[in-house]
Amino acid sequence: MIRVGLVGFGYWGPNYARILSSMGDAEMAWCADTDAAALERVSTAHPHVRLTKNYRDLLVADDCDAVIVATPTVFHEDIARATLQAGKPILVEKPLTNRWESAASLALEAEQRGAIAVTGHVYLFSPAVRYICDELERGVIGNILYMTASRMGFSPIRADVDALWDLAPHDLSMFMAFTKTMPRRVSATASAYIRRDRSDVAFARLEFPGNVIANIGVSWDCPFKERRMLIVGSHGTIACDDLSENKLTVYHSEQKAPLNRAGVVDRPTLDGAEPLERQLRHFLDCIRDHERSPVDFKAGADVVRVLQALSESVSAGLPVDLDRDPS
């Protein structure tokens, strides 16, 4: 039984608690939150869990084997560093931190300590994204030409990061998994309509090696919810609508009729596994097998580096090259 300490019981923390309560080989043993009302909700829903307002109590507790951080992003760095120094496995919600320098420093420390350190890019564990990665590996749609993503809706207005940092990490992590590389140049524009100090809509353009381009649109202020993505290749296209019952549609170009670019249409059947449950299971497996995760702090830091470059582009009104040293 792996006993988990959860730091943060706000918007996303209850989902971890729900899944942990259904697992037979793990449990939520501790929960830390500075909000007394949040701890009261934990006490009501999970009366066996030990509660504290100080997350450091988890780090010295003998009955806490691993830590999950689901706090606002601005607190990630301090909690993650303290957990690494305490020698406990850790999973941190995306984005890893709000600055590339701190994310890179955490990634280096985790590597030096040989720590089990996972970044919570949950979409990488969805059945649809795993299917896409497998299809791309097999060359089903040929070489990637371009990609698009739209992530819109009436989302919660975050107090710690803007819409770009809140929503775009999902699509960035997927695009980087599909291409297996970082973008070499990015540009973005954003505006703040709801609050003056925080952008609630942003549009980003990414240029990957091999002349692959990608666009991402995100917004907290859209009357309908949209989670769509396109991966267009030289021999076909994969369309993903995460809100649809049939999430994936694959368009195969006809080999003998190249002008028939739609070709054969395939709608694969996916399993109904919950991505967050798969992510949590992956974290527990890494702990038991003491294996490094492909979604480690280095992967999390790479996404933060792109986010920071996009923010720089918004501020300067110019493209930003990622080939240069961000320091």
Buried (B, 14 or more C-beta within 10 A) or exposed (E): EBBBBBBBBBEBBBBBBBBBBEBEEBBBBBBBBBEEEBBEBBEEEBEEBBBBEEBBBBBEBEEBBBBBBBBBBEBBBEBBBBBBEBEBBBBBBBBBBBBBBBBBBBBEBBBEEEBBBBBBBBBBBBBBBBBBBEBBEEEBBEEBBBBBBBBBBEBEBBEBBBBBBBBBBBBBBBBBBBBEBBBBBBBBBBEBEEEEEBBBBBBBBBBBEEEBBBBBBBBBBBEEEBBBBBBBBEBBBBBBBBEBEEBBBBBBBBEEEEEEBEBEEBEBEBEEEBBBBBBBBBBBEBBEEEEBBEBBBBBBBBBBBBBBBBBBBBEEEEBBEBEEEEE
